[in-house]
Amino acid sequence: MWADEVDHLLVLVNGGDPELLQPLFDHAADAKEHGGLTVWYEPNRVGHGEALKFLLEQCSDEEVVLVEDDAYVRFPGRVNAAFTWRQPVPGVVLGSPRGGYSAELGVAATERWGPSVGPDTSSGHGLWPCFLFADRADLLAVAHLFPAQTWRAGTTVPGLDYVCPSEMHTDTFSAAAFVLRDTRPVVPVPQYKEIEQKLRVVENRAPWFHAGGLSNLDPVRGVVGNLNRGIAGTNDGLDWASRVWWWRRCLDTAGPDLDDLKDGYRATLDSLVAEAGIASQVEEWDAVYPACITWDDNYEGRTE
């Protein structure tokens, strides 16, 4: 969908069974010969912030786009267009607003920079590290702030210049976003991750979207995350139903290398749906997501 719009694609496979992942590594080795794909494997899973820092350190290009593993580009030309939009303004950052910090930090950020509302109703002074376009040098300068942080009482949050009166927290990339907002022009772009955005993804012909949470299903540990049972009829239930829909689709479109695992995955999903009471909410996504899929799943033999 966008292979010819970037010079290099750098991927970190962050944890997992190396034997099960071998087909992926074989595919990456073949694809590398046709240009631009490099894959690394980290057997001991590291945090999201550390993974981002590693990839930026391996990259030699001046401009980068960060994309998470649960994000999809729907139309060709849109990634290239975003890079083009950056050109008139040196150092501009394109990113989707988010929260991802203690409430007191949000109040201080609004006092410093004013309200932050994106074009898709997303809000907050943090930035999602997904569909984020920036200069590599600018991101490397704040890479030490990529991981989730705990700010002790009396410490100053960089960029925000706020002295914490008590212990506070920032999620992945949030602290880095504060420094970027303080030193670079930040232009909000939509990424269609929140529930109300996903429900409009077809209507708005979104160029891309962020499905959410596809790394949370583990073949050994089952569902990992903060899922609370009994969430039927809530936005949390609809969010988990969205993830279930994509997990099922991943199984339906996976090649034969996963045949031995599929039954276990499906049993885990069925148990999750039953315990959370979200079967009808999973079905609701049947009316939205099929039309979102604009790409070809048949990658067999593809070399371009």
Secondary structure, DSSP 4 states (H G I P E B T S, - for coil): --GGG-S-EEEEEESS-HHHHHHHHHHHHHHHHTSSEEEEEESS---HHHHHHHHHHH---SEEEE--TTEEE-STTHHHHHHHHHTTSTT-EEE-EE--B-HHHHHHHHHHH---B-TTS-B-SEE-SSSEEEEHHHHHHTGGG-S-EEE-TTPEETTTTEE-SS-EEE-TTHHHHHHHHHHS-EEE-----SHHHHTTTTTTT-SEEE---GGGEETTTEE-S---S--TTSHHHHHHHHHHHHHHHHHHH--GGGHHHHHHHHHHHHHHHHHHT-HHHHHHGGGTSGGG--S----TT---
